[in-house]
Amino acid sequence: MTQMMRVADAIGGVLSEIGLAQIFGVVGSGNFRVTNALLRGGAEFTAARHEMGAAAMADAYARVTGDVAAVSLHQGCGLTNAMTGIAEAAKCHTPVLVLAADTARGDVTSNFHIDQDAAVAAIGATAMRIHSADSAVADAARAYRVAQVERKTVVLSMPLDVQEERIAYPAARPATELSVPRPRVLPGDVDSLAGLLSEAERPVIVGGRGSRGASHEIRALASQAGALLIASGGGRGVFEGDEWALDIMGGFATEGAAALVREADLVVAFGAALNTWTTRDGALTDGTPLVQIDDRAEAIGKHRLVDLGIVGDAGAVARATREVLAARGQARTGYRTPETAERVTASRYWKDQPLEEIDEPGFVDPAELTNEIDALAPMERTVVVDGGNVNCYPGAHLRVPDDDGFVLPLSFQAIGMGLASAIGAAVARPDRMTVLGVGDGSLLMAAAELETAARLGLGMLIVVYDDAAYGAEVHLFPDATPREQEIVRFPDVDIAAIARGYGCEGVVVRSMDDLEPVRAWIASDRARPMVVDAKIAGRPSWMMASGHSPDQA
């Protein structure tokens, strides 16, 4: 039975019907009606304290679940506040739908007026809009499907005057089910890959974010070809538990893992970009034949020239290639020798690597601290990493259970999104403990979202690596004078007290003995977040000291 309703209500109605279930946002007058319409349709809403936080929450939620997440924003300044988080999502091809109010058509004198489509296009997201009352339902459904099917971050601008018009609903609507197109696997591509694998003595297969969902097929191919397995930062955890899998490639890799990749005579990447970070600016792959498989043609060879590029679904290509090798009777030992097995076991995790002792009274060694947190926290966890000098500690030392357990929001290299990303991940997987590793500068950029975490009762563990500085800049310019470094150094702040003010638990850690309250919190019902203000030794992290930082790549 049709009824007359506002366009804003119809937009919320159709998006709820076709599957939009989770929204993050900051509500103002321009997005008030749409957000409430979605809630009436059964969607869940999480109110953030800042629009950038809302965008980062949606990005992390979508990464963990694979579902489209929405961001609800006010027109103009609400959208611009969220831009950094939207850019991060767009660079990662995260399926996020941004519902952005827009000024009324022709109202160019409004304080809120900007060219929203131009702003969105400039950061690499997909600009779409509600064009008229008559097209509103179709426009909204189309935007959702573009985000879902094409894995794009879509910003749907909704002019205020159109939102207030009235239309009949439900009316004829576009199809609500679209199949995901899969590129056809070409036999010639499969034969070429099978030929390279049959000739390789030390093949390595890399799994990126695009390999999620294809882990079983890729592992089977690796077994047939005698290949080692390793994940990129974006795909970390995809091969977790396989005896022939190393943990992570690139800047976070142990030196033993990096050496095994460097010694490979063939590298095959499934759904991984082979970017500067993953290849250590080419140091891990230069001179090695490279194969790249991706379902987006534009991804092939974007960062590094490859010897063979295959446009196709990761699982389908892996399965077809294994079948060709099996039909040829080619089950190879390859890189899977007893000597290599010992090296893989010894170099897989940072927790097993020797530590150089740091003895500075009143400060903790960040590596020792992180290894202890790794041992204390349950393995059913989601690890979230912010940027900066210290990101290698949570990013490399904290183990993950699988490819749902790692969120690395660093495609835009922006610090300050870790806390909001951790909230999004925790909302996505409330059955797991979310563990955030963040610098003091990054945390204080977004401290207001501590209230969000406390309000939601999230049992998150937030480890703040507090060196009272923007540590990356301190260590990138070691020849700077003390006066020059004043611009990136700050007074010591009691972040634990700030956290308690927002409703979290908080503890200052200046020695390993100070972790007792953390142990007690882990053993409790964890009804609110725990913030660990760890005063760390003011040294460059091992990653920056070794030159593997993305800031230096």
N, C-alpha and C positions, 0 to 999 in steps of 0.2 A: 504494500500500500504506500503510495507516494505521499509526501507532505512537503510543504514549503518550509525552507529553512535558510539560514544565512550560509553564504559560501564558506565561511570559516568553519562552520559546523559540518558541512558536507565534506570538506577536505579532511577533517579529522575522522569522519565516518568512513570514507573510502580507504584511507590509509590503515585504519584499524582492521577493516575487513580483509585487506589483502596481506596482513601479516606484521605490520609494524607494532612491536611489543614493548620497546624500551626507549625512553626519551630522557635526555639530560638537558638542562637549560637554565636560563635566568629569564624569568617572566616579566615583561613590561606590558604596556597597554596594547602594543601592536601584535603580540603573540598570545595574549591572554585567552581569547576565545578558541583558537585552534588547539592550544594545549589542553584546555578543559574538554574539548570535543574528543580528543584522543583518549583522555582518561575515562570518559564515559563509554568509549568503545572497548575498554579493557586494558589499555596500555599502562605501563608503570612509568612514573615520572620521578626523577631524582633532581632536586634543586641544587645547583651549584652556587657558589658565592661569587664567581667571576665567569664571564663567557668563555675565556680561553680554557678555564678548567672544565667547563661543560663539554667543549669540543674534544679535549684530551680524554675525558672520561668515555665519550662515545667511541672515539678511535680505539681505545684499549678494549672496551666491551666487544666491539665488532671483531677485533683481532682474535680475542680469546674464543668467542662463540662461533664466528663465521657468519653471524646474522647481521642484517642491516640494523644499525642503531641510529637514532635521530637526535638532533640538537635543535632546540627551540630558542629563537633569538628575537629580540626587539630590532626594529629597523635602524639602519645607519650605524650608530655607535655600538649597538649590540653586536652587529656583524663584524665591525672592525676590531672590537675587543677580542673576538674569537679567531681572528685571521691566522695567528701563528699555529693554533691547534688544527685549524682546517688545512693549512698548508702541509703540516706533518701527515695528516691522514691522506691527502691527495698524493703526496710523494710515495706513500706506501700502498696506494691503490686499495685503501680500506673502504668497504661499503658503508658509507655514512651519508645520511640524508639530513641536510641542514634546512630547517624550516625557518626562513628569515622573513619577518615582516618587511614591507617596503612602503615608502611614502606613496600617497595617492598619485595616480597618473597625472602628470603635468604640474604637480606641486613642487616646483623647483626652488621655491623660497623657504621651504620648511628647513628648520635647523637640522633635521635628521637626513636631509636629502644628500645622497651621493649616487654615483653611477654604480650600483651594486653589481651589475653584470660585468662591468669592466674590472672592478676590484677583484671579483672572484676569478675571472679569467687570468688575471695577472699572477695569481699564486698557484695556478695549475689545477684548480678545481673546475667542475663542470657547472656552468651557469644555466639554470632553467627558471621558468617563471609561470605564474598563473596569469594567463593572457586576458581572460574575460570570464564573466560568470558562466556563460554557456560552455566554455571549455575547461572550467576549473577542475571538475572531477577527473576528466581525462588527463589534464596536465599533471595533477598530483600523482595519479597512478603511474603515468609514464616516468616521472622523476624517480619514484620508488624502484621501478623495474630497471632503470639505467644503473642505479646504485647497486642493485642486487645482482643483475645478470652480467653487467660489464665491469663490476668491481670498481666503481668510481665513487669519488666523493662529490656529491651533487648538492648545490645550493639552490633551493627553490624559493625565489622571491615572490612574496604575496602582497600585492598592493592593498593598502588599507581600504580604499573605496570599493574595490572588487570584493574584499572579504565581507563587507557589510551588505552587498546585494543579496537578493533572495532567489533561490532556484528550487525546482522540484527535485526531491531526493527520496528514494533512489530512482535514478533515471537509467537509461541505457548506458552501460559502462564498458570500457575495454576489457579484454580478457585478463583475468587475474592470475593466470598461470602461464608462465613463459619458460620454455626449456632453455637450458644453458648451452649455447653453441660450443661444440668441441671441434677443433681443427682435425681434419682427417689425417691419420698417420700414413705416411707414404712408404711403401715397401723399400724404395731406394734409400730413403733416410735410415731406415732400420738396418738394412744391409750394410750401409756405410759405418754405422755405429758398431754393429756386431763385428765388422772387420777390424776396426781399431781396437776393440776390447780383446779380440782373439790374438792380436799381435803384442799387446802390452804385457810387460812383466810386472809392473808396479802401478796398476791403475788405482785412482782415487775417485770416489763419487761424492759430490757435494750436494747436500740437500738444502734448499732455501725455503723461504716462506711459501713459494709456489709448489713445493713438494708435499705439503701437508695434505693428508688424505691419500697419498700414494706411497706411504712408507713401506707397506708390505711388499708391493711390487718392486720397489727400488732395492729393498733388502734382498729379495730373491734374485734379482739381476746381479747384485754385487757378489752374492754367494756363487752364482754360476761363473762369473768372470774373475773371481779371486781378487776382488777390489776391497780396499778399505773404505770406510764411510766416515763422513764428517759433515757437520752442519755449519751453515753460515750464521751470522748473528741473528738474522731475521727468522731462521728456521731452527734455532737451537732447540734441542730436545727431540727432533724428529726421528733420530736413530737411537735414542736413549735405551740402554739395556742390551744392545747388540754387542757381543764380545769383540767384534772387529770394528767397532765405532769409536772414533775419537770424539771429544766433546764439542769443540767449537773452532772454527777456522778464523784467520785474520788477526786483528790486533789483540784479541782476547786469548789467543791460542797459547798453550804452554810451548816452551822452546822445543821440547821433544815432539809435540804434535806438528809444529811448524816444519821441523826437519823432515818428518815423514811425508808431508805434502810436497816439500821442496824436492825430495828425491823421487817423486812420482814421474813416470814416463807417459802418463795420460791423465788428464783431469776432465771429468764429465760432470757438468753442473745441471741439476734438475731444479728449475724454478728459482735459481739464484742469479743475481745480477753480475757477479764477478767484479764488483766495484773496487774502488781504491782501498776501502776498509777491509773487505774480505780477502783481497790478494796482497795486503800490505804494500800497496802501491806497485804491484807486479812482482815484488820480490819472491813471492811463493810460487809464481806460475810462469815467469818469463822463461822462454825457451822450451816450455812444456806444451805439447799439443793440447788444445782446448776444445771441448765440445760443450755447447750450451743448448739446453732444451727448455722452451718456454711456450706458453700458449698465447703470448703476445709477440707478434713479429717485430714490433718496435723495440723490444727488449734485447733482441739478439745482437750481440756485438756493440751494445751501447757504450759500455765502459772499457772493454778490451776486445781486440780483434780475436776471432775464434776460427779454428780450422774447420769446424763443422757446426752449423746452426740448424736446429730442427724446431719448427713450429708445430707444437702438438701438446696434448695432455700428458702430464708427467707419468701418470700410472699406465696409460695406454702405450706410450713409447717404451717404458721399462718392461712391461709385460711382453710386448711383441719382440723386443730385442732378446730377452731371455729365451723365448721360444725358438728363435733362430739359432742361438748358441746351443741350446739343448738338442735341436734337430741335427745339428752338425756333430753332436757328441763332444762338445767342447766345454767340459767342466774343468776349469783351470785352478791351479794353486795360486798363480799370480803373486800378489803381495802378501798372501796369507800363509807365511812361513812361521815356524816356531820362534825364530829370532825376532820377527816382526811382532808376533803376539806379545812377547815380553816387553817390547818397546811401547806398544799400544797401551798395555796395562799400566806401565810405569808413567806414561806421559799424558794419560787421559784427563785427569782432574788436577786442578791447582792445589787442592787440599793435600795432595801427595808429593808436592814439590818442596824442596828444602827452602827454608826462610832465612833471609839475612836478618839477624836480630837487630832491632831498633830499641835502644835503651835511653829514653828521655823521660826522666821523672815528671809525673803529672800529665803524661800523654800516652796514648796507646798506639801500638803498631797496627795500622789498618788491616794488614794481611792476617795477622794473628787474630784480631778481633773478628774478621769475617769468617775465617775458618771455624772459630768457636760458635758463631751464630749459625753457620751451616750445620754444625753437629747438634746444636740445641733445637733448632726449628724442625717441625715434622716435615718429611719429604713430600707429603701432599701439599704442595705450595705453588704459588705463582710468584716468580721473581720479576720485579720491575726495576728498571735502571734509569736514573737521570744522567745528565751529561757532566763534563768537567774532568778535572785532574783525577778524581777518585773513582770514576765509573768502572774502572777495571776490577775493583774489588768485589762489588756485588755482581757485576756483569760476568766475571770469570770464576770467582771463588765459590759463589753460591750455586750448588747443583740444582738441576731442574728435573721433574719427574717425567715430562713428555713435552710435546710441542705446544700444548696448551699452557705450559707453565713458565713462559718467558715472554716478557713484553719489553721491547727496546725502542722507545720513541725518540730516535735520534736521526731520522732521515733528513730533518731540517737543521740538525745540529743546534737546536735551541735548548738551552737549559731552562729549568723551571716548570716542566710539564710532568715530572715524575710523580708528584703527589696525586694530581688529578688522574693520571693514567692508572695509578695503583687503586684509586677508588673505583674507577670503571672496571678494572680487572676483578676487584673484590665483589662488586655487584654481579658480575658475570659468573663467578665461581665462588659462591658463599661457602661451599663445602671445603674450600682450601684456605690455608693461611696465605695471605698476600704479604710478601716481604719486599719492602722498598729500600733501595740504597740511593742516598741523595746527599749532595754537598750542602753545607750551610747556606751558601749563596743561593742555590737552587731552591731550597726549602723555604727560605724567607721571601723569595719572589712570590710564592703562592701560599703563604701560611694561612690565609683565610680558609682554604679548603680543609684545614685541620678540623674546623667546626663541622664541615660536611661529614667527614669521616666519623667524628664523635656522634653527631646527630643520628647517623645511620647505624650506630652500634657495630661498626666494622672491627673485627678482631685482627687488625693489621699490625705488623711489626715494621716500624719506620726507623731505619738506622741512618743517622745523620753523621756524615764524616766531616767533622767541624774543625777546619783549620783557620777560621776567622779570616777568610780571604776568598777571592776568586782564584783558586789555587792554580788553575791551568795557566792563567796570565802571569802569575808569580814565577812559575817554573819555565814558561816559554821565553822569558826575558831575564835570564840569570845575571846578565851583565848590567841590568838596570841599577841605578843608585837607590839607596833606601828612600830618598825623597821621591824618586820617580815611581817606586812601588807603593807609595802611600795611597795612590788612587785605586788600588785593588786589594788593599788590606783594611780590616775593620776591627773595632774593639771586640773583645770576647763577649758573647751574648749567651744568656742562660736560656737556651732553646727549650730545655725541658720545662722550665717555668712557663714559658709562652704556651707550650703544648697543654699544660695543665689548665691554663686559663681558657683554652678552647674546649676543655672537657676530656682531654686525653690523659692517659698515664704518662709520666715522664721521669727519666732518670739521667743524671749526668755520669758519664763513664770516663774516668781518668786512669784507671788501671783495670786489669782483667778481673780483679776481685769485686769491682763495682757492678758486675753483671748479675749478681744474685737476685735483684728485683726482676730482672728479665726472665730468669729461670722460673721464678715464682709466677710471673704473669703467664708464661707459656703453659704452666701446669694448671692454671685457673680456667674459668669459663670464658675468659677473653671477651668481656662485654664491651670493651672500648679499646681504641688503638693504644699501643705502647710506642712512645717516641724515645729513642736512645740517642742522647746528645753526646756522641763520642768525640772527645777532644784528641785529635790525632796528631802525630808527629808531623811537623811542617816540612816534609820532603816531597820531591816529585814522586809520583806513583811509579811502580815498575814499568808501566806501559809508556809513560811519558819519558822516563829515563832511557828506555830502549828505542825511542823514536817511532813507536807504533801507534801513537795517538792519532785519531782522525784529524785533529787540529793541525798536525804536522804533515799529514799525507798530501 
